[in-house]
Amino acid sequence: MVKVFLSAGHGGSDPGAVANGLKEKDINLTTLLACNEVLVSHGVTTILSRTKDENDPVAEEVEEANASGANLAVSFHAN
C-alpha cells in the first residue's frame, strides 16, 4: 500500500507570497486538496497536513510527516 503525506505551505497568519490579490497559502491548499482527490481516487492512502486555513509550523509538519509512516512526502509551494 502506498501512503503519501501532503503538506500545504504557509497558512493562517503566514500568507506566503502575495501578489495581484492572490495569497500563496490559498493556492497551496487548493492544490493540495485537488491532488488529494486524484490520489485517493487511484487508491493511494493520503495524510494531509491541513485541510483549512490555519497556522501549521514547519517543525510540526516535519514531525507529522515522519510519524505518518508515509512512503513519500510532498510540500506544496507556489512562489
TIPAKOL-409491 format. One record per atom (N, C-alpha, C, O): residue number from 1; z, x, y; residue in one letter. Coordinates in steps of 0.001 Angstrom, whole numbers, plus 500000, padded with zeros to 6 digits. Example, Ala and Ser with C-alpha at 12.3 -4.5 7.8 and 13.67 -1.06 7.14 Angstrom:
// TIPAKOL-409491
   num       zz       xx       yy   residuo
     1   507800   513190   494310         A
     1   507800   512300   495500         A
     1   507800   513200   496700         A
     1   508465   514236   496681         A
     2   507080   512850   497750         S
     2   507140   513670   498940         S
     2   507870   512900   500030         S
     2   508039   513409   501138         S
//
This chain:
// TIPAKOL-409491
   num       zz       xx       yy   residuo
     1   500000   500841   498815         M
     1   500000   500000   500000         M
     1   500000   500884   501246         M
     1   500809   501804   501363         M
     2   499093   500599   502168         V
     2   499016   501333   503425         V
     2   499904   500648   504453         V
     2   499879   499426   504603         V
     3   500696   501464   505165         K
     3   501590   500952   506196         K
     3   501320   501734   507482         K
     3   501304   502965   507472         K
     4   501106   501013   508595         V
     4   500767   501638   509870         V
     4   501763   501206   510942         V
     4   502043   500018   511105         V
     5   502291   502182   511666         F
     5   503178   501925   512799         F
     5   502334   501930   514065         F
     5   501631   502903   514336         F
     6   502397   500849   514848         L
     6   501629   500738   516087         L
     6   502575   500716   517275         L
     6   503544   499957   517302         L
     7   502283   501552   518251         S
     7   503123   501683   519431         S
     7   502283   501433   520687         S
     7   501207   502009   520847         S
     8   502782   500571   521573         A
     8   502123   500323   522856         A
     8   502827   501127   523932         A
     8   503994   500884   524238         A
     9   502121   502077   524499         G
     9   502712   502950   525504         G
     9   503133   502205   526764         G
     9   502504   501223   527158         G
    10   504201   502683   527389         H
    10   504774   502135   528617         H
    10   505360   500758   528341         H
    10   505583   500410   527181         H
    11   505615   499969   529376         G
    11   506206   498648   529198         G
    11   507428   498448   530058         G
    11   508047   499410   530512         G
    12   507775   497191   530282         G
    12   508929   496865   531113         G
    12   508769   497411   532520         G
    12   507778   497127   533192         G
    13   509743   498195   532967         S
    13   509707   498745   534325         S
    13   508750   499923   534464         S
    13   508541   500407   535577         S
    14   508165   500397   533371         D
    14   507213   501515   533390         D
    14   505796   500970   533194         D
    14   505394   500698   532063         D
    15   505031   500806   534286         P
    15   503704   500216   534159         P
    15   502640   501177   533631         P
    15   501551   500744   533253         P
    16   502944   502478   533601         G
    16   501904   503447   533262         G
    16   500928   503556   534416         G
    16   501312   503350   535568         G
    17   499674   503876   534134         A
    17   498657   503977   535186         A
    17   498381   502584   535750         A
    17   498355   501596   535017         A
    18   498173   502526   537073         V
    18   497892   501254   537743         V
    18   496675   501450   538643         V
    18   496633   502386   539442         V
    19   495685   500565   538511         A
    19   494501   500614   539372         A
    19   493767   499283   539311         A
    19   493723   498628   538271         A
    20   493196   498901   540433         N
    20   492364   497694   540508         N
    20   493061   496457   539946         N
    20   492418   495609   539326         N
    21   494364   496352   540158         G
    21   495108   495191   539694         G
    21   495454   495214   538215         G
    21   496014   494248   537698         G
    22   495132   496290   537534         L
    22   495433   496418   536100         L
    22   496598   497371   535887         L
    22   496741   498361   536604         L
    23   497430   497066   534898         K
    23   498545   497936   534521         K
    23   498303   498426   533105         K
    23   497978   497650   532207         K
    24   498465   499716   532927         E
    24   498247   500306   531606         E
    24   499109   499643   530539         E
    24   498644   499424   529420         E
    25   500353   499321   530865         K
    25   501252   498723   529869         K
    25   500670   497434   529296         K
    25   500839   497157   528109         K
    26   499983   496641   530128         D
    26   499392   495383   529670         D
    26   498178   495629   528781         D
    26   498003   494963   527761         D
    27   497345   496586   529171         I
    27   496173   496939   528363         I
    27   496617   497470   527010         I
    27   496052   497101   525981         I
    28   497625   498333   527007         N
    28   498117   498919   525758         N
    28   498635   497842   524804         N
    28   498333   497871   523611         N
    29   499410   496898   525324         L
    29   499969   495850   524472         L
    29   498873   494928   523949         L
    29   498894   494549   522778         L
    30   497924   494566   524793         T
    30   496815   493713   524366         T
    30   496007   494398   523265         T
    30   495620   493761   522285         T
    31   495756   495689   523428         T
    31   495006   496450   522430         T
    31   495781   496534   521118         T
    31   495205   496363   520043         T
    32   497095   496798   521205         L
    32   497936   496864   520003         L
    32   497893   495543   519246         L
    32   497716   495538   518028         L
    33   498051   494427   519944         L
    33   498082   493125   519281         L
    33   496747   492799   518619         L
    33   496723   492233   517526         L
    34   495631   493151   519270         A
    34   494303   492920   518684         A
    34   494108   493791   517450         A
    34   493608   493315   516431         A
    35   494495   495053   517530         C
    35   494388   495963   516390         C
    35   495247   495465   515234         C
    35   494834   495512   514075         C
    36   496434   494992   515556         N
    36   497332   494461   514524         N
    36   496670   493317   513766         N
    36   496732   493272   512537         N
    37   496039   492398   514483         E
    37   495367   491267   513840         E
    37   494305   491739   512845         E
    37   494210   491216   511735         E
    38   493517   492720   513247         V
    38   492453   493228   512371         V
    38   493058   493910   511148         V
    38   492623   493663   510023         V
    39   494052   494759   511355         L
    39   494676   495459   510231         L
    39   495302   494481   509247         L
    39   495104   494608   508038         L
    40   496046   493517   509745         V
    40   496701   492530   508876         V
    40   495654   491723   508102         V
    40   495849   491413   506927         V
    41   494552   491386   508758         S
    41   493504   490610   508080         S
    41   492859   491394   506943         S
    41   492233   490812   506058         S
    42   493014   492709   506970         H
    42   492488   493570   505907         H
    42   493584   494012   504931         H
    42   493376   494930   504137         H
    43   494734   493367   504990         G
    43   495792   493630   504028         G
    43   496668   494829   504322         G
    43   497429   495267   503459         G
    44   496573   495370   505540         V
    44   497398   496519   505911         V
    44   498747   496017   506422         V
    44   498798   495075   507213         V
    45   499820   496630   505982         T
    45   501151   496316   506486         T
    45   501348   497054   507803         T
    45   501095   498255   507889         T
    46   501800   496336   508829         T
    46   501997   496965   510133         T
    46   503441   496801   510592         T
    46   504131   495846   510235         T
    47   503864   497761   511388         I
    47   505148   497710   512074         I
    47   504817   497928   513535         I
    47   504129   498891   513871         I
    48   505298   497043   514427         L
    48   504963   497120   515845         L
    48   506158   497590   516662         L
    48   507282   497135   516454         L
    49   505905   498503   517589         S
    49   506983   498990   518446         S
    49   507486   497893   519375         S
    49   508677   497823   519678         S
    50   506572   497039   519825         R
    50   506953   495903   520666         R
    50   505854   494845   520611         R
    50   504696   495152   520328         R
    51   506228   493608   520883         T
    51   505267   492517   520895         T
    51   505270   491789   522235         T
    51   504567   490793   522405         T
    52   506055   492285   523182         K
    52   506123   491700   524524         K
    52   506380   492819   525524         K
    52   506613   493966   525140         K
    53   506336   492483   526789         D
    53   506535   493465   527848         D
    53   508015   493784   527979         D
    53   508786   492999   528533         D
    54   508403   494947   527463         E
    54   509800   495377   527529         E
    54   509866   496892   527563         E
    54   508940   497578   527131         E
    55   510977   497409   528085         N
    55   511189   498853   528071         N
    55   511339   499315   526635         N
    55   512089   498724   525858         N
    56   510634   500356   526291         D
    56   510679   500902   524934         D
    56   510616   502424   525049         D
    56   509534   503007   524979         D
    57   511771   503069   525225         P
    57   511794   504521   525429         P
    57   511079   505278   524307         P
    57   511152   504893   523139         P
    58   510393   506348   524674         V
    58   509614   507138   523712         V
    58   510496   507618   522564         V
    58   510090   507534   521405         V
    59   511676   508111   522857         A
    59   512561   508619   521798         A
    59   512890   507517   520789         A
    59   512979   507772   519588         A
    60   513070   506293   521284         E
    60   513356   505161   520397         E
    60   512140   504850   519513         E
    60   512285   504572   518323         E
    61   510949   504901   520107         E
    61   509728   504650   519331         E
    61   509543   505693   518235         E
    61   509142   505359   517120         E
    62   509832   506950   518546         V
    62   509707   508019   517553         V
    62   510680   507774   516401         V
    62   510317   507929   515235         V
    63   511902   507397   516726         E
    63   512889   507094   515678         E
    63   512414   505930   514807         E
    63   512513   505984   513581         E
    64   511897   504874   515449         E
    64   511393   503718   514707         E
    64   510233   504119   513795         E
    64   510177   503718   512632         E
    65   509315   504910   514335         A
    65   508157   505340   513545         A
    65   508599   506165   512343         A
    65   508111   505953   511233         A
    66   509510   507094   512553         N
    66   509985   507940   511453         N
    66   510741   507134   510404         N
    66   510634   507415   509210         N
    67   511498   506142   510837         A
    67   512289   505334   509909         A
    67   511453   504273   509187         A
    67   511891   503729   508173         A
    68   510261   503979   509695         S
    68   509454   502886   509155         S
    68   508819   503185   507796         S
    68   508462   502267   507057         S
    69   508683   504457   507476         G
    69   508009   504818   506233         G
    69   506499   504633   506295         G
    69   505832   504587   505262         G
    70   505963   504528   507506         A
    70   504520   504331   507682         A
    70   503735   505566   507252         A
    70   504208   506698   507351         A
    71   502523   505310   506771         N
    71   501600   506389   506417         N
    71   500923   506972   507650         N
    71   500462   508113   507643         N
    72   500870   506165   508710         L
    72   500161   506546   509925         L
    72   500859   505912   511117         L
    72   501315   504771   511037         L
    73   500947   506649   512228         A
    73   501482   506099   513468         A
    73   500419   506251   514557         A
    73   499821   507315   514714         A
    74   500193   505160   515308         V
    74   499201   505165   516381         V
    74   499881   504678   517651         V
    74   500516   503623   517660         V
    75   499745   505457   518732         S
    75   500307   505072   520015         S
    75   499150   504805   520982         S
    75   498312   505676   521215         S
    76   499115   503601   521537         F
    76   498034   503197   522428         F
    76   498351   503551   523868         F
    76   499428   503244   524378         F
    77   497381   504212   524525         H
    77   497455   504541   525944         H
    77   496052   504376   526524         H
    77   495053   504617   525846         H
    78   495994   503961   527785         A
    78   494700   503752   528435         A
    78   494792   504249   529871         A
    78   494911   503454   530803         A
    79   494736   505552   530044         N
    79   494853   506094   531393         N
    79   493577   505843   532156         N
    79   493470   506224   533321         N
//
